[in-house]
Amino acid sequence: MNQPTAGVWSTSTLRVRYAETDQMGIVYYANYYVWFEIGRTDFCRQRGFAYRDMEEQDGLFIIVAESRCRYKAPARYDDEIQVRTCVKSCRKRVLTFGYEIYRPSTDELLAEGETVHVITDRHGRPRVLPDKYRLLLEPGLEKTDRVSR
């Protein structure tokens, strides 16, 4: 297993619900994107802010512009899984989150992916990510990924 660097990744632990599986007892592929969203929300909270704060206080939204997921092994009903989330890049108007989903009991990588987000206002117009959020997201980034001033 890749060992995440302290402070770079957040971890969310979930248990696969029966409703998330298909007729064969395997997690339906679209649920991985729901888990990505759970990981992303938890990541932001662990960094000191919530999406709701951005929406209510600043009128800003983090909309998904692109997503991908590579499935490596199936998750099944009642499996405990971990969603590991990091910020891969933080530009003025665009954020990219990375994800790894593991089964901790076997240390098996089940899926990996990323989502690309655009910062917008209430009308969908692109906006610059305020410094107060950027500074909370940046500590986990490599220097080359940081927003240049």
C-alpha positions as a LaTeX table, in Angstrom:
\begin{tabular}{lrrr}
\hline
Residue & $x$ (\AA) & $y$ (\AA) & $z$ (\AA) \\
\hline
Met1 & 0.00 & 0.00 & 0.00 \\
Asn2 & 1.15 & 3.55 & $-0.66$ \\
Gln3 & 1.73 & 5.24 & 2.67 \\
Pro4 & 0.30 & 8.76 & 2.47 \\
Thr5 & 2.53 & 11.54 & 3.71 \\
Ala6 & 1.28 & 13.07 & 6.96 \\
Gly7 & $-0.80$ & 16.18 & 6.32 \\
Val8 & $-1.27$ & 15.49 & 2.60 \\
Trp9 & $-4.07$ & 12.88 & 2.58 \\
Ser10 & $-7.26$ & 12.66 & 4.59 \\
Thr11 & $-8.94$ & 9.33 & 5.25 \\
Ser12 & $-12.66$ & 8.59 & 5.46 \\
Thr13 & $-13.78$ & 5.14 & 6.59 \\
Leu14 & $-17.06$ & 3.76 & 5.24 \\
Arg15 & $-18.89$ & 0.45 & 5.17 \\
Val16 & $-20.48$ & $-0.72$ & 1.91 \\
Arg17 & $-24.25$ & $-0.72$ & 2.19 \\
Tyr18 & $-26.42$ & $-3.35$ & 0.50 \\
Ala19 & $-28.11$ & $-0.60$ & $-1.56$ \\
Glu20 & $-24.73$ & 0.26 & $-3.11$ \\
Thr21 & $-24.32$ & $-3.18$ & $-4.69$ \\
Asp22 & $-25.64$ & $-4.63$ & $-7.91$ \\
Gln23 & $-27.32$ & $-7.99$ & $-8.52$ \\
Met24 & $-23.93$ & $-9.74$ & $-8.35$ \\
Gly25 & $-23.17$ & $-8.27$ & $-4.90$ \\
Ile26 & $-20.48$ & $-5.95$ & $-6.25$ \\
Val27 & $-20.53$ & $-2.19$ & $-5.66$ \\
Tyr28 & $-22.16$ & $-0.42$ & $-8.59$ \\
Tyr29 & $-19.52$ & 1.70 & $-10.35$ \\
Ala30 & $-21.24$ & 5.09 & $-9.88$ \\
Asn31 & $-21.04$ & 4.76 & $-6.08$ \\
Tyr32 & $-17.29$ & 5.34 & $-6.23$ \\
Tyr33 & $-18.03$ & 8.93 & $-7.29$ \\
Val34 & $-20.32$ & 9.32 & $-4.26$ \\
Trp35 & $-17.43$ & 8.09 & $-2.10$ \\
Phe36 & $-15.10$ & 10.58 & $-3.79$ \\
Glu37 & $-17.51$ & 13.34 & $-2.77$ \\
Ile38 & $-17.56$ & 12.08 & 0.83 \\
Gly39 & $-13.75$ & 12.06 & 0.84 \\
Arg40 & $-13.59$ & 15.56 & $-0.66$ \\
Thr41 & $-16.05$ & 16.96 & 1.87 \\
Asp42 & $-14.18$ & 15.34 & 4.76 \\
Phe43 & $-10.85$ & 16.61 & 3.37 \\
Cys44 & $-12.12$ & 20.20 & 3.37 \\
Arg45 & $-13.57$ & 19.87 & 6.87 \\
Gln46 & $-10.27$ & 18.49 & 8.13 \\
Arg47 & $-8.58$ & 21.53 & 6.60 \\
Gly48 & $-10.92$ & 23.89 & 8.48 \\
Phe49 & $-13.82$ & 24.75 & 6.17 \\
Ala50 & $-16.96$ & 23.27 & 4.66 \\
Tyr51 & $-18.47$ & 23.64 & 1.19 \\
Arg52 & $-21.51$ & 25.16 & 2.85 \\
Asp53 & $-19.28$ & 27.95 & 4.25 \\
Met54 & $-18.16$ & 28.84 & 0.73 \\
Glu55 & $-21.72$ & 28.84 & $-0.55$ \\
Glu56 & $-23.34$ & 30.78 & 2.28 \\
Gln57 & $-20.55$ & 33.19 & 3.25 \\
Asp58 & $-18.86$ & 33.81 & $-0.09$ \\
Gly59 & $-21.45$ & 32.82 & $-2.73$ \\
Leu60 & $-18.89$ & 30.43 & $-4.26$ \\
Phe61 & $-19.31$ & 26.90 & $-5.55$ \\
Ile62 & $-16.85$ & 24.13 & $-6.39$ \\
Ile63 & $-18.41$ & 22.53 & $-9.46$ \\
Val64 & $-17.20$ & 19.30 & $-11.01$ \\
Ala65 & $-15.83$ & 19.90 & $-14.50$ \\
Glu66 & $-14.20$ & 16.51 & $-15.06$ \\
Ser67 & $-13.94$ & 13.16 & $-13.28$ \\
Arg68 & $-12.32$ & 9.80 & $-13.78$ \\
Cys69 & $-12.09$ & 6.53 & $-11.88$ \\
Arg70 & $-9.96$ & 3.47 & $-12.55$ \\
Tyr71 & $-11.38$ & 0.32 & $-10.97$ \\
Lys72 & $-8.79$ & $-2.18$ & $-9.75$ \\
Ala73 & $-10.77$ & $-4.71$ & $-7.66$ \\
Pro74 & $-14.41$ & $-5.03$ & $-6.59$ \\
Ala75 & $-15.82$ & $-3.86$ & $-3.28$ \\
Arg76 & $-18.66$ & $-5.96$ & $-1.88$ \\
Tyr77 & $-21.50$ & $-5.62$ & 0.59 \\
Asp78 & $-20.37$ & $-4.97$ & 4.19 \\
Asp79 & $-16.71$ & $-4.38$ & 3.22 \\
Glu80 & $-15.07$ & $-1.67$ & 5.25 \\
Ile81 & $-13.37$ & 0.74 & 2.87 \\
Gln82 & $-11.18$ & 3.77 & 3.21 \\
Val83 & $-11.38$ & 6.75 & 0.90 \\
Arg84 & $-8.08$ & 8.64 & 0.87 \\
Thr85 & $-8.25$ & 12.15 & $-0.56$ \\
Cys86 & $-5.65$ & 14.78 & $-1.43$ \\
Val87 & $-5.40$ & 18.01 & $-3.40$ \\
Lys88 & $-3.32$ & 17.37 & $-6.50$ \\
Ser89 & $-3.33$ & 20.96 & $-7.72$ \\
Cys90 & $-4.70$ & 24.31 & $-6.63$ \\
Arg91 & $-4.79$ & 27.00 & $-9.29$ \\
Lys92 & $-6.59$ & 30.34 & $-9.18$ \\
Arg93 & $-9.90$ & 29.02 & $-10.51$ \\
Val94 & $-9.36$ & 25.25 & $-10.69$ \\
Leu95 & $-8.86$ & 22.56 & $-8.03$ \\
Thr96 & $-7.94$ & 18.93 & $-8.66$ \\
Phe97 & $-8.55$ & 16.30 & $-6.00$ \\
Gly98 & $-7.04$ & 12.81 & $-6.07$ \\
Tyr99 & $-8.58$ & 9.70 & $-4.51$ \\
Glu100 & $-7.58$ & 6.18 & $-3.55$ \\
Ile101 & $-10.10$ & 3.67 & $-2.24$ \\
Tyr102 & $-8.71$ & 0.77 & $-0.21$ \\
Arg103 & $-10.01$ & $-2.28$ & 1.61 \\
Pro104 & $-8.01$ & $-1.96$ & 4.84 \\
Ser105 & $-8.52$ & $-5.61$ & 5.88 \\
Thr106 & $-6.47$ & $-6.76$ & 2.88 \\
Asp107 & $-4.61$ & $-3.51$ & 2.13 \\
Glu108 & $-5.94$ & $-3.80$ & $-1.44$ \\
Leu109 & $-6.34$ & $-0.79$ & $-3.73$ \\
Leu110 & $-9.88$ & $-0.98$ & $-5.12$ \\
Ala111 & $-10.01$ & 2.20 & $-7.18$ \\
Glu112 & $-8.19$ & 5.44 & $-7.84$ \\
Gly113 & $-9.34$ & 8.61 & $-9.51$ \\
Glu114 & $-9.53$ & 12.35 & $-9.62$ \\
Thr115 & $-12.00$ & 15.16 & $-10.00$ \\
Val116 & $-11.34$ & 18.58 & $-11.50$ \\
His117 & $-13.38$ & 21.50 & $-10.13$ \\
Val118 & $-13.98$ & 25.07 & $-11.24$ \\
Ile119 & $-14.70$ & 27.78 & $-8.68$ \\
Thr120 & $-17.86$ & 29.69 & $-9.71$ \\
Asp121 & $-20.34$ & 32.21 & $-8.36$ \\
Arg122 & $-24.08$ & 31.54 & $-7.98$ \\
His123 & $-24.58$ & 32.17 & $-11.71$ \\
Gly124 & $-21.93$ & 29.68 & $-12.84$ \\
Arg125 & $-19.36$ & 32.34 & $-13.77$ \\
Pro126 & $-15.74$ & 31.36 & $-12.95$ \\
Arg127 & $-14.24$ & 33.11 & $-9.93$ \\
Val128 & $-10.86$ & 33.15 & $-8.19$ \\
Leu129 & $-10.47$ & 30.92 & $-5.14$ \\
Pro130 & $-10.11$ & 33.29 & $-2.14$ \\
Asp131 & $-6.80$ & 33.19 & $-0.28$ \\
Lys132 & $-8.50$ & 32.06 & 2.94 \\
Tyr133 & $-9.43$ & 28.74 & 1.23 \\
Arg134 & $-6.31$ & 28.41 & $-0.90$ \\
Leu135 & $-4.09$ & 28.71 & 2.19 \\
Leu136 & $-6.03$ & 25.89 & 3.88 \\
Leu137 & $-5.71$ & 23.64 & 0.82 \\
Glu138 & $-2.09$ & 24.37 & $-0.14$ \\
Pro139 & $-0.13$ & 22.82 & 2.77 \\
Gly140 & $-0.45$ & 19.35 & 1.25 \\
Leu141 & 0.77 & 20.38 & $-2.20$ \\
Glu142 & 4.22 & 20.11 & $-3.64$ \\
Lys143 & 5.83 & 23.50 & $-4.30$ \\
Thr144 & 5.42 & 23.11 & $-8.06$ \\
Asp145 & 1.64 & 22.72 & $-7.67$ \\
Arg146 & 1.12 & 25.88 & $-5.65$ \\
Val147 & $-0.47$ & 28.96 & $-7.08$ \\
Ser148 & 2.19 & 31.39 & $-8.23$ \\
Arg149 & 1.89 & 34.91 & $-6.95$ \\
\hline
\end{tabular}
